[in-house]
Amino acid sequence: MSSPTLSWYDVPEDIKAILLCAANAWENTAQSDQYILEALAKAEVNLDVLVTAYRYFFYKSNAWMALQIAQKVIDRVRELEKLPELWSDLKPILLDRREDPSIRLYLNAYGASGLVWAKLGELEKAKEITSRIKEIDGKEFGSATTVFDVLTQPPEEDD
């Protein structure tokens, strides 16, 4: 019997149960981290679990784990969609297919990595990523456009 609260979530029931345990243990970071890591170990490359994990680690302020898992999402979508690695080859594909769900997922994860790089103080890397996202989707796309604008805004002068 599938879980009514997560019926849309495309993961096996045992992994759903582990993720629900992580949510229920949210206040105990060590315990909830263990549940997330257990789900990742069992799910391997399931995109739903990977996205859940990078969001979890982002909100738990574990930037390095969030970045590593966002990169796994990027790599997995690149593999499934046979996307090139070079930006010059990738950009036209992303522009053409930016409304495809898998490409939106790629762009979300890539944009999230830009935000995490900014949190880690790697501002040039963050600017590069967020400017690329802005090129693909000039309107507010996740937080990438906002992060880019903040990183590139000239400092205000004191009066």
ZAMARGU-4260 file (C-alpha; in steps of 0.2 Angstrom, whole numbers, plus 5000, padded with zeros to 4 digits):
<rodrens>
0) 5000/5000/5000 | 5007/5017/4995 | 5009/5031/5007 | 4995/5044/5004 | 5005/5059/5009
5) 5019/5054/4996 | 5009/5045/4982 | 5018/5056/4969 | 5035/5052/4975 | 5043/5040/4964
10) 5053/5030/4977 | 5051/5012/4985 | 5040/5012/5000 | 5055/5007/5011 | 5064/5023/5006
15) 5049/5034/5008 | 5048/5027/5026 | 5066/5031/5029 | 5064/5049/5023 | 5048/5051/5034
20) 5059/5046/5049 | 5071/5059/5044 | 5058/5072/5043 | 5051/5066/5060 | 5069/5068/5067
25) 5072/5085/5060 | 5076/5093/5077 | 5089/5079/5080 | 5101/5083/5066 | 5113/5069/5069
30) 5098/5056/5068 | 5090/5064/5053 | 5107/5065/5044 | 5108/5046/5047 | 5091/5043/5039
35) 5095/5054/5024 | 5112/5045/5021 | 5103/5028/5023 | 5090/5033/5010 | 5104/5039/4998
40) 5114/5023/5001 | 5098/5013/4996 | 5092/5024/4982 | 5108/5026/4973 | 5104/5037/4959
45) 5085/5040/4961 | 5083/5059/4957 | 5069/5061/4969 | 5079/5055/4984 | 5094/5065/4977
50) 5084/5081/4976 | 5077/5078/4994 | 5094/5076/5001 | 5102/5091/4993 | 5087/5102/4999
55) 5089/5093/5016 | 5107/5097/5018 | 5105/5115/5012 | 5092/5119/5025 | 5102/5110/5038
60) 5116/5122/5033 | 5128/5108/5028 | 5134/5117/5012 | 5147/5104/5007 | 5135/5089/5007
65) 5121/5100/4998 | 5134/5104/4985 | 5140/5086/4983 | 5122/5080/4981 | 5117/5094/4969
70) 5131/5089/4958 | 5125/5071/4958 | 5108/5078/4952 | 5117/5088/4938 | 5128/5073/4933
75) 5113/5061/4933 | 5102/5072/4922 | 5117/5075/4911 | 5119/5056/4909 | 5100/5052/4907
80) 5098/5067/4894 | 5115/5064/4886 | 5120/5082/4889 | 5137/5089/4884 | 5149/5095/4897
85) 5155/5111/4888 | 5145/5126/4892 | 5146/5132/4874 | 5138/5115/4868 | 5126/5114/4883
90) 5119/5132/4882 | 5109/5130/4866 | 5101/5113/4872 | 5096/5121/4889 | 5089/5136/4880
95) 5079/5125/4868 | 5073/5113/4881 | 5071/5124/4896 | 5053/5120/4899 | 5057/5101/4899
100) 5055/5094/4917 | 5072/5085/4917 | 5080/5101/4911 | 5071/5111/4924 | 5078/5099/4937
105) 5095/5101/4930 | 5094/5120/4930 | 5087/5120/4948 | 5101/5109/4954 | 5114/5120/4945
110) 5107/5136/4951 | 5107/5129/4969 | 5125/5124/4967 | 5128/5143/4963 | 5119/5148/4979
115) 5129/5135/4989 | 5146/5141/4981 | 5141/5159/4987 | 5138/5153/5004 | 5155/5145/5004
120) 5163/5161/4999 | 5167/5155/4982 | 5160/5171/4974 | 5168/5170/4957 | 5162/5152/4955
125) 5144/5157/4961 | 5144/5172/4949 | 5149/5161/4934 | 5135/5148/4938 | 5121/5161/4942
130) 5125/5171/4927 | 5124/5155/4916 | 5107/5152/4924 | 5101/5170/4921 | 5106/5168/4902
135) 5095/5153/4901 | 5080/5159/4910 | 5081/5178/4913 | 5066/5179/4924 | 5067/5174/4942
140) 5073/5156/4942 | 5074/5149/4959 | 5087/5160/4968 | 5100/5160/4954 | 5095/5177/4947
145) 5094/5185/4964 | 5111/5178/4969 | 5119/5184/4953 | 5111/5202/4956 | 5118/5202/4974
150) 5135/5196/4969 | 5137/5209/4955 | 5128/5224/4962 | 5141/5238/4966 | 5143/5242/4984
155) 5132/5257/4990 | 5141/5273/4993 | 5140/5281/5010 | 5132/5298/5011
</rodrens>
